[in-house]
Amino acid sequence: MTRHNTVAVIGAGPAGLLAAHELSEHGISDVVVIDKGKDIHQRRCPMTQYTKCFRCQPCSILCGLGGAGGLSDGKLNLRADIGGNLAEFTDQPEELVEAIDRIFLTHGAPQKMYGTQVQELQKRASQQGIEFVPIPQRHIGSDRLPAVISSLHQDLEKKGVTFVLETEVQEIGKNDRFTLHTDRGDLTADYVVAAAGRSGADWLSRQAAQLGIPARHAPIDIGVRVEVPAMVMEDIVQKAWDPKFRIYTPTYDDFVRTFCVCPEGFVVMEDYGDYVSVNGHSAIGRKSANTNFAFLVNVTLTEPQENTTAYGMSIASMATVLGGTMPIVQRLGDLRTGRRSTRERIQKSYVKPSLTTATPGDITMALPHRMVTDIVEGLDHLSRVIPGVAQDSTLLYAPEIKFYSMRFEVTQAMETPLPGFFVAGDGAGVSRGIVASAATGMIAARGILAKEGQKIKD
Ligand SMILES: Cc1cc2nc3c(=O)[nH]c(=O)nc-3n(C[C@H](O)[C@H](O)[C@H](O)COP(=O)(O)OP(=O)(O)OC[C@H]3O[C@@H](n4cnc5c(N)ncnc54)[C@H](O)[C@@H]3O)c2cc1C
């Protein structure tokens, strides 16, 4: 027999979990959350959590209870205009962020807050023509995050929410209600919250096209991961765990920014099958001698080619070919002098790479000249605020690419033009981070609650 629920949530990432939380707190507990990945405690890359994987399907790093955030660094950026722009969807965006913070705290996020004493840093940046974005932040840590997610999961189950894991939604149909065809049978629901994340974005775009929901391409961020001795950024990360600096470069007037700073962290590889990319994380119980961060150039394309994903993938593929299926690592000094980094040069380098499997090479052969110029100019400029960040020994890993999903047409309540079909999170192009995706999940839930309330009144 086909099972029926009032609400079916596709995806157990922050967006899906917080949608279920909001619904169950306000009287709709007849909610099923479906995810193709595993329970948080069973998620693990076959080799290790963060090195080259064996391309398991679905990817344990991106899929399962907790979503892509499940095994992540767990940096909570507690600002309504970071990782998305919540003011587009609500008049009280800060209230939403506070509510999400309270939920994470209830489930074990640390009390310690970063980013509140940063006026001096803001001034230092300002004096150099760099914008520093002050953000209250918490750092849960990749080693502590599973316990937080597990606690939220148990709480939701107690409230009546059902979790159907290791089950992939393959097709969404719509008659008088929605039918989700999964690899384990069908489910029906009055409402759907599609919160499929980056890993489900392509699938969701195809479903949306079939259901007649309009979507458009979003900008993309392309660049490198920078690795420096932890001491270089020590004084800054003590105040702001993930400091965000924004720079316009002199030659091209392009927008470059720091992103996902990982103090005493590790550079990691993400394997997408056809190409690789790099990322970073930092744990509470395990430290490296380096700090790493993404340094990204924002790219928007206009006609005749607006497809930023295809553009990003072609760059990632080029870098992957050059790296022999691994990311490339190069010393900034080698890049400046126009020579390839070799294993010998990396070995004698003052900064020891935390991703030891990266191939020493030449990033200028993989990234467009404009981006390389932006990165070098941007780092030189940044070194006026962070002395030492643009030394010859600084390591650059490529490619680091932040693909964003197609942006769906939605109302302020996250409802698509198809009544009852709500979207949320990174997979719908409305967020790029744990807090923002969680917030859009809550907004979608509130949209459903409002519609149900209206039904009762009618
Ligand atoms: C290594 C790493 C580190 C990160 N660090 C941070 C950080 O420190 N701070 C921060 O703010 N952000 C971080 N992020 C980003 C953050 O994790 C995401 O922005 C966030 O998880 C997005 O939430 P979401 O709910 O929209 O989607 P996801 O978390 O991606 O969840 C989507 C879920 O949907 C499931 N799914 C997809 N398609 C289907 C389908 N057809 N059927 C069933 N299930 C499906 C997937 O299995 C997945 O579990 C990091 C990401 C990565 C990969």
The ligand as an ORCA input file, in Angstrom:
! r2SCAN-3c Opt
* xyz 0 1
  C      33.253     19.472      3.068
  C      32.189     20.549      3.312
  C      32.375     21.480      4.324
  C      31.393     22.469      4.564
  N      31.550     23.339      5.623
  C      30.596     24.240      5.890
  C      30.673     25.085      7.043
  O      31.589     24.988      7.852
  N      29.681     26.005      7.245
  C      28.619     26.139      6.393
  O      27.750     26.999      6.632
  N      28.514     25.340      5.306
  C      29.463     24.384      5.046
  N      29.321     23.570      3.969
  C      28.153     23.732      3.117
  C      26.912     23.145      3.807
  O      27.186     21.842      4.212
  C      25.729     23.221      2.857
  O      25.537     24.568      2.487
  C      24.444     22.692      3.518
  O      24.603     21.383      3.970
  C      23.278     22.744      2.522
  O      22.150     22.208      3.135
  P      20.935     21.603      2.294
  O      19.990     21.047      3.306
  O      20.448     22.600      1.350
  O      21.539     20.438      1.424
  P      22.485     19.137      1.804
  O      23.072     19.395      3.137
  O      23.314     18.958      0.649
  O      21.397     18.008      1.966
  C      20.688     17.492      0.879
  C      20.340     16.037      1.142
  O      19.438     15.601      0.119
  C      19.692     14.250     -0.185
  N      19.185     13.969     -1.529
  C      19.554     14.578     -2.688
  N      18.849     14.088     -3.710
  C      18.018     13.141     -3.200
  C      17.041     12.273     -3.773
  N      16.764     12.279     -5.080
  N      16.391     11.410     -2.955
  C      16.662     11.393     -1.615
  N      17.575     12.181     -1.025
  C      18.231     13.052     -1.816
  C      21.201     14.118     -0.070
  O      21.554     12.794      0.213
  C      21.528     15.084      1.078
  O      21.670     14.417      2.314
  C      30.255     22.561      3.730
  C      30.079     21.619      2.694
  C      31.029     20.613      2.484
  C      30.797     19.623      1.376
*
